């Protein structure tokens, strides 16, 4: 590990020198590239330099053990114990920082939520989940833009697709993909029985045009009039857009905007994200298999998390995390859960690296 850290430190110093080069300052694109790389290395260098400082203090404390003064020797022993603990903690933190970065971590995401098993109650639960992620996004100063939404009469959501943009969105939300289960008495239940329903969540990193190039000859674009409930808010122009990606069979529809061009741009954005997800998970699989591997079929047995209203409990079954703050979590206070998931998967990656 030390050899790698010394190499990183050397590279960090090289980048620092380059940033004060006046010629580089004139090339804005290159300057930003160098500044970004240096910023990515800076947390590692800060920890490494602190580690070296603590190790030097430990050496000095060990020398104090040879003192003839009992009080000084006792103080030295206490100092050694504290420094040894600090050094181990710093080493663990550095190991996490040295883990290979997910290239998608800094990207915006396409969030897709669909009602699963449970009828109208599943749609209401999908609405609760979308509100939860929207509130969490607000707390992080992220922007949420609804790309497509299909609602029900009781304010439920059959399906919603939204773009969430901001700093490190995918890094925070990537572990939310899967089947979410709710246990509660539905508002439509007269006898007071607890029902179990599900909704599926997919978190897809936004694909830039550079990541995924879509050939015009590979897509079929259809335009039609947008539909609306009970004749309300229906566009009088052909603004709704439906795109079929012929090589994969992916179909994306957008009708939320009154502009045909805006709907087409949104549909292409969703299509790119889905194509990138296909490529990331398995080059050879068809889209149905790729999506099933991320969110499953929506069956109750495939759950990653349960929201139990009678017990005021949220349990993430992958990591054994349980919280009895259901109301707060559904109100968007999920940072503790996000951190717990990230910590767990980082620890798993470290185990694999040490095997």
C-alpha positions in Angstrom: 0.0 0.0 0.0 2.8 2.4 0.8 4.4 2.1 -2.6 1.1 2.9 -4.2 0.6 5.9 -1.9 4.1 7.2 -2.6 3.3 7.0 -6.4 0.0 8.9 -5.8 1.8 11.5 -3.7 4.3 12.0 -6.5 1.5 12.4 -9.1 -0.3 14.8 -6.8 2.8 17.1 -6.5 3.2 17.0 -10.3 -0.4 18.1 -10.8 0.0 20.8 -8.2 3.0 22.2 -10.1 1.1 22.0 -13.4 -1.8 24.1 -12.0 0.6 27.1 -11.5 1.9 26.8 -15.0 0.7 30.0 -16.9 0.6 28.1 -20.2 -1.8 25.5 -18.8 -4.0 28.3 -17.4 -4.6 29.5 -21.0 -6.0 26.1 -21.9 -9.2 26.0 -19.9 -10.3 22.5 -20.9 -6.9 21.0 -20.0 -6.7 23.1 -16.8 -10.0 21.8 -15.6 -8.9 18.2 -16.4 -5.8 18.6 -14.3 -7.6 20.4 -11.5 -10.2 17.6 -11.4 -7.6 14.8 -11.2 -5.8 16.7 -8.4 -9.1 17.1 -6.5 -9.7 13.4 -6.7 -6.3 12.6 -5.2 -6.4 15.2 -2.5 -8.4 13.3 0.1 -6.0 10.3 -0.2 -3.0 12.6 0.2 -4.4 14.3 3.2 -5.0 11.0 5.0 -1.6 9.7 3.9 0.3 12.7 5.2 -1.7 12.5 8.5 -0.7 8.8 8.7 3.0 9.6 8.2 2.7 12.3 10.9 1.0 9.8 13.4 3.7 7.2 12.6 6.4 9.7 13.4 4.7 10.6 16.7 4.5 6.8 17.5 8.3 6.4 17.0 8.9 9.4 19.3 6.6 7.9 21.9 8.3 4.5 21.7 11.7 6.3 22.4 10.1 7.7 25.6 9.7 4.2 26.9 13.4 4.1 27.6 13.1 7.0 30.1 14.0 6.3 33.7 11.0 8.4 34.9 8.0 6.1 35.6 5.5 8.9 34.9 7.0 9.6 31.5 7.0 5.8 30.7 3.3 5.6 31.7 2.4 8.6 29.6 4.3 7.1 26.7 2.4 3.8 26.9 -1.0 5.7 26.9 0.2 7.8 23.9 1.3 4.6 22.0 -2.1 3.0 22.5 -3.9 6.1 21.2 -1.6 6.5 18.3 -1.7 2.9 17.3 -5.6 3.1 17.2 -5.4 6.3 15.1 -3.0 4.7 12.7 -5.1 1.6 12.1 -8.2 3.8 11.6 -6.3 5.9 9.0 -5.1 2.8 7.2 -8.7 1.5 6.9 -9.9 4.9 5.7 -7.1 5.0 3.1 -7.9 1.5 1.9 -11.5 2.6 1.2 -10.2 5.7 -0.7 -8.0 3.4 -2.8 -10.8 1.2 -3.9 -11.5 1.4 -7.7 -13.9 4.2 -8.4 -17.2 3.5 -10.1 -17.0 5.6 -13.2 -20.7 6.4 -12.9 -20.5 7.7 -9.3 -20.5 11.4 -10.3 -23.3 11.0 -12.8 -26.9 12.2 -12.7 -29.5 9.5 -12.7 -32.6 8.4 -14.4 -34.9 7.2 -11.5 -37.7 4.8 -12.5 -40.4 3.7 -10.0 -43.1 1.2 -11.0 -46.0 -0.1 -8.9 -45.6 -3.9 -8.4 -48.0 -6.4 -6.8 -50.8 -5.1 -4.7 -53.1 -3.1 -7.1 -54.0 0.4 -6.0 -52.1 0.1 -2.8 -48.9 -0.6 -4.8 -49.5 2.6 -6.8 -49.9 4.6 -3.6 -46.7 3.1 -2.3 -44.9 4.0 -5.5 -46.1 7.6 -4.9 -44.7 7.4 -1.3 -41.3 6.3 -2.6 -41.1 9.0 -5.3 -41.9 11.6 -2.6 -39.2 10.1 -0.4 -36.5 10.4 -3.1 -37.7 13.9 -4.0 -37.5 15.1 -0.4 -34.0 13.5 -0.1 -32.9 15.2 -3.4 -34.2 18.6 -2.0 -32.0 18.1 1.1 -29.0 17.5 -1.1 -29.8 20.5 -3.3 -30.3 18.2 -6.3 -32.7 19.0 -9.1 -35.6 16.6 -9.9 -37.2 16.7 -13.3 -40.2 14.4 -14.1 -39.6 12.9 -17.6 -42.8 10.7 -17.6 -45.5 9.9 -15.2 -48.6 7.6 -15.2 -50.9 8.3 -12.3 -54.1 6.7 -10.8 -57.3 8.2 -9.5 -56.3 8.0 -5.8 -53.1 10.0 -6.3 -51.1 6.8 -6.8 -48.4 6.3 -9.4 -48.3 3.4 -11.8 -45.0 4.5 -13.2 -42.7 7.6 -12.9 -39.4 8.3 -14.7 -37.4 11.3 -13.4 -34.0 12.8 -13.9 -32.2 13.7 -10.7 -29.1 15.9 -11.3 -26.5 17.2 -8.9 -23.3 16.3 -7.2 -22.5 12.5 -6.9 -26.2 11.5 -7.3 -25.5 8.0 -8.6 -23.0 7.4 -5.8 -25.7 8.0 -3.3 -28.7 6.3 -4.9 -27.2 3.3 -6.8 -28.0 0.9 -4.0 -31.8 1.8 -4.1 -32.4 -0.4 -7.1 -34.6 -3.4 -6.4 -38.0 -4.4 -5.0 -39.4 -2.3 -2.1 -42.1 -3.9 0.1 -44.7 -2.1 2.2 -46.9 -3.6 5.0 -49.8 -1.5 6.1 -53.6 -1.2 6.2 -54.6 0.4 2.9 -57.0 3.4 2.9 -59.3 1.3 0.7 -59.4 -1.5 3.3 -62.6 -1.4 5.4 -61.8 -4.4 7.7 -58.5 -3.1 8.9 -56.4 -6.0 7.6 -52.7 -5.4 6.9 -51.8 -5.8 3.2 -48.4 -6.4 1.6 -47.6 -4.6 -1.7 -44.5 -3.8 -3.7 -42.9 -1.3 -6.0 -39.8 -1.6 -8.1 -37.0 1.0 -8.2 -34.4 1.3 -10.9 -31.5 3.8 -10.7 -29.8 4.2 -14.0 -26.7 6.5 -14.5 -27.4 9.2 -17.1 -25.7 8.4 -20.4 -24.0 11.2 -22.3 -24.0 11.2 -26.1 -20.3 10.3 -25.8 -21.1 7.2 -23.8 -23.9 6.0 -26.0 -24.3 7.1 -29.6 -27.7 6.4 -31.1 -27.8 6.0 -34.9 -30.9 7.7 -36.4 -31.5 4.6 -38.6 -31.8 2.4 -35.5 -34.7 4.3 -34.1 -38.3 4.7 -35.2 -40.0 7.9 -34.0 -43.8 8.2 -33.9 -45.7 11.3 -33.0 -49.3 11.5 -31.8 -51.6 13.7 -29.7 -51.0 13.5 -26.0 -53.8 11.9 -24.0 -55.2 13.3 -20.8 -57.6 12.3 -18.1 -61.3 12.9 -18.9 -60.4 15.2 -21.8 -58.5 17.6 -19.5 -55.2 19.1 -20.6 -55.0 17.3 -23.9 -52.7 18.8 -26.4 -54.3 19.9 -29.7 -51.0 19.3 -31.6 -49.1 16.1 -32.2 -46.6 16.6 -29.4 -46.4 13.1 -27.8 -43.4 11.1 -28.9 -42.8 7.3 -28.9 -39.3 6.0 -29.8 -38.6 2.4 -30.7 -35.0 1.3 -30.6 -35.1 -1.4 -33.3 -31.9 -3.3 -32.4 -33.0 -3.9 -28.8 -36.8 -3.4 -28.9 -36.7 -0.8 -26.2 -39.8 1.5 -26.4 -39.8 4.9 -24.7 -42.8 7.3 -24.7 -42.9 10.9 -23.5 -45.9 13.3 -23.6 -45.4 15.6 -20.6 -44.2 18.5 -22.6 -46.3 20.5 -25.1 -43.3 20.7 -27.4 -42.6 17.7 -29.7 -38.8 18.5 -29.7 -38.7 18.5 -25.9 -40.5 15.2 -25.6 -38.2 13.7 -28.2 -35.1 15.0 -26.3 -36.5 13.5 -23.0 -37.3 10.2 -24.6 -33.7 10.0 -26.1 -32.3 10.7 -22.7 -34.2 7.8 -21.1 -33.2 5.6 -24.1 -29.5 6.4 -23.6 -29.6 5.6 -19.9 -31.3 2.2 -20.6 -28.8 1.3 -23.3 -25.9 2.2 -21.0 -27.4 0.0 -18.3 -27.7 -2.8 -20.8 -24.0 -2.4 -21.7 -23.0 -2.1 -18.0 -24.8 -5.2 -16.8 -24.4 -7.6 -19.7 -23.4 -7.0 -23.3 -25.1 -10.1 -24.5 -28.4 -10.0 -22.7 -31.6 -8.6 -24.0 -33.2 -5.7 -22.2 -35.7 -7.8 -20.4 -33.0 -9.8 -18.6 -30.9 -6.7 -17.9 -33.9 -5.0 -16.2 -34.9 -8.1 -14.3 -31.4 -8.4 -12.9 -31.7 -4.9 -11.4 -35.3 -4.8 -10.1 -36.7 -8.3 -10.4 -40.2 -9.0 -11.4 -41.8 -7.2 -8.5 -42.7 -10.3 -6.6 -42.7 -10.0 -2.8 -40.0 -12.6 -2.2 -37.4 -10.5 -4.1 -37.6 -7.6 -1.7 -34.5 -5.6 -0.7 -36.3 -3.5 1.8 -39.5 -3.6 3.9 -41.5 -0.6 5.2 -43.7 -1.9 8.0 -46.3 0.7 9.2 -47.7 -1.2 12.2 -44.2 -1.5 13.7 -43.0 2.0 12.5 -40.1 0.0 11.0 -37.8 0.1 7.9 -35.5 -2.9 7.3 -33.0 -3.3 4.6 -32.6 -7.0 4.1 -29.3 -6.9 2.3 -27.3 -5.4 5.2 -29.6 -6.2 8.2 -30.2 -2.4 8.8 -33.3 -1.6 10.8 -34.7 1.8 11.8 -37.9 2.6 13.8 -38.2 6.0 12.2 -40.5 5.1 9.3 -42.1 8.5 9.1 -38.8 10.3 8.9 -37.4 8.0 6.3 -40.5 8.3 4.0 -40.1 12.1 4.5 -36.7 11.8 2.8 -34.4 11.4 5.7 -32.5 8.4 4.3 -28.9 9.7 4.6 -28.2 7.3 7.4 -29.4 4.4 5.3 -27.5 5.6 2.3 -24.2 5.7 4.3 -24.9 2.3 5.9 -25.3 0.7 2.4 -22.2 2.5 1.0 -20.1 1.4 4.0 -21.3 -2.2 3.7 -20.5 -2.5 0.0 -17.1 -0.8 0.5 -16.3 -3.3 3.2 -17.3 -6.2 0.9 -15.1 -4.7 -1.8 -12.2 -4.6 0.7 -12.7 -8.2 1.6 -12.6 -9.3 -2.0 -9.4 -7.2 -2.5 -7.7 -8.9 0.4 -8.6 -12.5 -0.7 
